[in-house]
């Protein structure tokens, strides 16, 4: 069983940026669909971005697509989430997750196959103050 380790969270002011990273170990990285989930206080965890590590396609939900970008560094087996112009409603715990069954298809397919994400990191907290 592989491991996922997030980093990059923190406390920032509204309008600032953060870059979250997720390092994978123990996986065949190019056979994964990677996702970033967000869980705001008192709310359910939601999937906000996915990337197919094999083909490189990516998907970001509409509500943050103008500010958030998902990317990968295959050599470092790392997936990142660049978050710009952060808002207070972006506060929460951010988790990366891996889907080992949906790789090679589109990132949108991976997003729709929500239940495929069965491996999780420990999460990293983002606090945005207005």
TIKOLVEX-823298 format. One line per 3 residues: for each residue x, y, z of N, C-alpha, C. Coordinates in pm, whole numbers, plus 50000, padded with zeros to 5 digits. Layout:
N
X/Y/Z/X/Y/Z/X/Y/Z; ... $
END
This chain:
130
50084/49881/50000/50000/50000/50000/50087/50124/50000; 50061/50213/49911/50139/50335/49902/50096/50438/50003; 50168/50547/50002/50137/50657/50094/50131/50788/50020 $
50049/50879/50074/50035/51012/50019/50065/51111/50130; 50141/51213/50099/50177/51311/50201/50160/51451/50147; 50065/51525/50204/50040/51662/50163/50131/51759/50238 $
50155/51869/50175/50229/51979/50238/50186/52109/50173; 50219/52219/50237/50196/52349/50177/50081/52429/50233; 50006/52371/50325/49897/52447/50384/49950/52556/50475 $
49859/52640/50521/49900/52746/50611/49791/52848/50629; 49829/52956/50691/49736/53065/50719/49775/53187/50636; 49683/53237/50556/49711/53349/50466/49596/53450/50472 $
49621/53565/50415/49518/53666/50400/49443/53646/50269; 49320/53690/50267/49242/53683/50144/49317/53753/50032; 49313/53691/49915/49383/53745/49800/49521/53687/49778 $
49574/53622/49878/49706/53561/49866/49696/53422/49803; 49811/53360/49785/49816/53230/49716/49883/53126/49806; 49850/53002/49778/49917/52888/49839/49933/52780/49733 $
50036/52702/49751/50058/52586/49663/50067/52462/49751; 49974/52371/49732/49974/52245/49805/50042/52140/49720; 50114/52052/49786/50180/51943/49716/50143/51810/49780 $
50142/51708/49698/50112/51573/49745/50218/51479/49688; 50300/51429/49775/50405/51336/49735/50354/51193/49749; 50366/51115/49643/50324/50977/49650/50447/50887/49663 $
50433/50783/49741/50537/50682/49753/50471/50545/49753; 50542/50450/49695/50491/50314/49696/50385/50285/49593; 50364/50377/49499/50269/50356/49390/50344/50354/49258 $
50278/50295/49160/50324/50315/49024/50259/50446/48981; 50326/50557/48995/50265/50688/48987/50187/50710/48857; 50238/50658/48747/50175/50685/48617/50052/50598/48593 $
50011/50526/48695/49886/50452/48685/49791/50495/48796; 49779/50623/48808/49691/50679/48909/49609/50792/48849; 49493/50813/48909/49427/50941/48895/49438/51005/49032 $
49490/51125/49036/49508/51196/49162/49401/51302/49177; 49356/51319/49299/49254/51420/49324/49284/51502/49447; 49233/51623/49448/49237/51708/49566/49095/51729/49615 $
49077/51700/49742/48950/51719/49809/48963/51834/49908; 48850/51895/49936/48846/52002/50035/48730/51976/50130; 48755/51998/50257/48648/51986/50355/48648/52111/50441 $
48547/52193/50420/48530/52313/50500/48465/52275/50632; 48485/52357/50734/48424/52327/50865/48273/52310/50855; 48226/52199/50907/48083/52173/50907/48025/52129/50776 $
48111/52105/50677/48063/52064/50545/48122/51931/50504; 48062/51872/50406/48111/51745/50355/48237/51767/50271; 48315/51662/50263/48434/51667/50181/48392/51669/50034 $
48454/51758/49956/48420/51767/49815/48546/51754/49730; 48529/51690/49617/48638/51676/49521/48644/51801/49436; 48759/51865/49431/48767/51991/49358/48856/51986/49235 $
48945/51889/49228/49034/51883/49112/49089/51742/49096; 49108/51702/48971/49165/51572/48941/49266/51584/48828; 49357/51490/48824/49451/51483/48714/49483/51336/48686 $
49481/51303/48559/49518/51169/48518/49669/51167/48495; 49740/51092/48576/49886/51099/48569/49942/51041/48440; 49869/50951/48379/49918/50889/48255/49904/50984/48137 $
49784/51034/48116/49761/51118/48001/49781/51266/48025; 49775/51306/48150/49797/51446/48184/49675/51534/48181; 49559/51478/48146/49439/51564/48146/49405/51604/48288 $
49342/51719/48303/49306/51765/48436/49166/51824/48434; 49108/51831/48554/48973/51884/48569/48965/51958/48701; 48906/52076/48698/48885/52156/48817/48739/52200/48817 $
48675/52191/48930/48533/52228/48935/48517/52377/48903; 48401/52408/48848/48377/52543/48798/48392/52651/48905; 48353/52620/49027/48351/52723/49131/48490/52777/49166 $
48594/52701/49134/48730/52748/49165/48822/52745/49043; 48770/52711/48929/48855/52690/48811/48927/52816/48765; 48876/52932/48804/48944/53055/48765/49056/53090/48860 $
49070/53014/48969/49171/53047/49069/49263/52929/49103; 49215/52808/49084/49290/52689/49123/49339/52615/48999; 49458/52560/49008/49516/52480/48901/49579/52355/48961 $
49550/52241/48900/49614/52116/48942/49722/52083/48841; 49833/52032/48890/49944/51996/48802/50020/51880/48862; 50117/51831/48786/50195/51719/48837/50340/51732/48793 $
50425/51668/48870/50565/51651/48833/50590/51501/48838; 50592/51441/48721/50603/51295/48717/50736/51248/48774; 50840/51322/48747/50972/51281/48795/50975/51277/48948 $
50905/51370/49011/50900/51376/49156/50780/51302/49213; 50696/51248/49122/50575/51176/49163/50494/51259/49262; 50475/51380/49222/50408/51478/49307/50297/51547/49229 $
50185/51565/49294/50073/51639/49240/50055/51766/49321; 50028/51875/49252/50018/52003/49321/49885/52071/49292; 49846/52157/49383/49727/52239/49366/49767/52383/49393 $
49771/52463/49288/49802/52605/49301/49672/52680/49325; 49668/52753/49434/49547/52825/49472/49578/52974/49478; 49517/53049/49390/49540/53193/49383/49417/53270/49429 $
49439/53395/49466/49330/53482/49507/49238/53412/49607; 49298/53360/49711/49222/53281/49808/49117/53365/49878; 49008/53299/49910/48896/53363/49978/48870/53291/50110 $
48800/53355/50197/48773/53295/50328/48699/53162/50315; 48615/53152/50214/48540/53027/50195/48627/52913/50144; 48752/52940/50111/48845/52834/50072/48908/52768/50195 $
48883/52821/50312/48940/52763/50433/48889/52622/50455; 48976/52537/50507/48937/52401/50535/49057/52309/50531; 49029/52183/50541/49134/52082/50528/49135/52029/50385 $
49252/52020/50332/49270/51975/50194/49341/51839/50196; 49286/51749/50118/49337/51613/50114/49369/51574/49970; 49479/51507/49951/49499/51445/49822/49460/51298/49833 $
49421/51244/49723/49374/51106/49719/49412/51044/49585; 49421/50913/49586/49461/50840/49466/49355/50738/49428; 49331/50732/49300/49241/50633/49241/49326/50549/49146 $
49345/50424/49183/49431/50337/49103/49354/50261/48995; 49223/50285/48988/49142/50212/48891/49103/50295/48769; 49109/50425/48780/49059/50512/48674/49169/50576/48591 $
49292/50532/48608/49402/50595/48535/49389/50563/48387; 49445/50652/48306/49442/50632/48163/49316/50680/48096; 49219/50714/48174/49096/50774/48120/49106/50925/48144 $
49003/50999/48121/49012/51143/48139/49002/51182/48286; 49052/51299/48315/49041/51351/48451/48894/51369/48489; 48811/51403/48393/48668/51419/48423/48606/51283/48456 $
48649/51179/48386/48601/51044/48419/48639/51011/48562; 48761/51044/48595/48810/51019/48731/48727/51096/48832; 48695/51220/48801/48613/51302/48891/48476/51238/48912 $
48419/51190/48802/48286/51128/48811/48289/50996/48886; 48404/50929/48882/48421/50801/48950/48468/50825/49092; 48392/50902/49164/48431/50951/49296/48474/50839/49390 $
48405/50729/49383/48432/50621/49479/48563/50550/49452; 48626/50583/49341/48754/50521/49311/48868/50570/49398; 48847/50681/49465/48951/50735/49551/48950/50661/49684 $
49043/50569/49697/49044/50485/49816/49170/50503/49901; 49265/50580/49850/49388/50606/49926/49395/50755/49954; 49428/50789/50078/49420/50927/50122/49546/50971/50195 $
49575/51099/50183/49677/51159/50267/49616/51202/50399; 49699/51256/50483/49654/51295/50617/49587/51432/50619; 49603/51506/50511/49540/51638/50501/49632/51750/50543 $
49604/51867/50489/49677/51988/50527/49575/52101/50540; 49593/52182/50641/49493/52284/50672/49525/52416/50602; 49421/52476/50550/49431/52609/50489/49336/52702/50563 $
49390/52812/50609/49309/52912/50678/49326/53044/50603; 49216/53098/50558/49220/53224/50483/49143/53329/50564; 49211/53432/50602/49152/53539/50682/49115/53656/50592 $
48997/53708/50615/48952/53822/50533/48985/53954/50601 $
END
